[in-house]
Amino acid sequence: MSDIRVTTEQVDAILAESTVEAVKLGEKTTVVAVTLPCGFVIVTSSSCIDPENYSHSLGTSLCLKRAADRLWELEGYRVQSF
């Protein structure tokens, strides 16, 4: 098995050093920008169907999960580029 890999610890460490900004747009959309330590920004969004069901914390949580998934892809690409 190869030693070239991305680990959960690596991704978690990058996210811990990142800046997160979450805003509500309109009545039912959350947009999150995660600025990584290198300055690269990952932007994600989530929306609900009915504005009465809007939850900023849930929207932010979903966006952060998507940003983490994107970071896995970016780190995988970075590691393979050496």
C-alpha distance (Angstrom), angle and dihedral (degrees) to the residues before:
residue distance angle dihedral
M1 . . .
S2 3.79 . .
D3 3.80 122.7 .
I4 3.81 90.2 -142.0
R5 3.79 105.5 104.5
V6 3.77 146.5 116.9
T7 3.78 115.6 -115.6
T8 3.76 133.5 -153.8
E9 3.78 88.0 -118.7
Q10 3.82 91.1 57.1
V11 3.79 93.6 49.4
D12 3.81 92.3 44.8
A13 3.81 91.2 49.7
I14 3.81 92.3 51.6
L15 3.80 91.7 48.2
A16 3.81 91.2 48.1
E17 3.81 89.4 57.2
S18 3.81 93.3 45.4
T19 3.79 129.3 97.7
V20 3.80 117.2 -123.8
E21 3.80 124.9 -157.2
A22 3.81 119.3 -177.2
V23 3.80 124.4 -174.8
K24 3.78 136.1 175.3
L25 3.80 115.0 -126.9
G26 3.76 118.6 -164.0
E27 3.77 116.1 -28.5
K28 3.79 101.7 -49.0
T29 3.80 114.3 20.5
T30 3.79 131.8 94.4
V31 3.79 120.1 -163.7
V32 3.80 120.3 -167.7
A33 3.80 127.4 -168.1
V34 3.79 116.4 -164.5
T35 3.80 112.0 -165.6
L36 3.78 108.7 -157.9
P37 3.82 121.0 -145.0
C38 3.83 89.8 -101.0
G39 3.82 90.7 56.2
F40 3.83 97.1 -106.2
V41 3.82 111.6 136.4
I42 3.79 125.4 -143.4
V43 3.82 112.3 -161.5
T44 3.80 122.3 -165.1
S45 3.78 135.5 167.0
S46 3.78 142.0 -162.9
S47 3.78 132.6 -169.9
C48 3.75 136.4 -171.7
I49 3.80 126.8 -140.3
D50 3.80 98.1 -125.6
P51 3.82 121.5 38.2
E52 3.82 88.8 -142.2
N53 3.82 87.8 66.5
Y54 3.81 94.8 50.9
S55 3.79 115.4 131.6
H56 3.79 117.8 179.3
S57 3.80 92.3 -161.8
L58 3.81 92.9 50.6
G59 3.81 91.7 45.7
T60 3.79 90.8 49.5
S61 3.79 91.5 48.3
L62 3.81 92.0 51.4
C63 3.80 91.0 48.0
L64 3.81 92.6 49.5
K65 3.82 90.1 52.1
R66 3.81 89.7 52.1
A67 3.80 91.0 47.5
A68 3.82 90.3 51.3
D69 3.81 90.1 50.5
R70 3.82 89.3 51.3
L71 3.81 90.5 48.8
W72 3.81 89.5 54.8
E73 3.81 88.5 56.2
L74 3.80 93.3 46.7
E75 3.78 93.6 47.7
G76 3.81 90.8 47.2
Y77 3.78 89.7 54.0
R78 3.81 91.6 46.5
V79 3.80 93.4 51.0
Q80 3.82 92.6 48.6
S81 3.80 91.9 50.2
F82 3.82 94.5 70.9
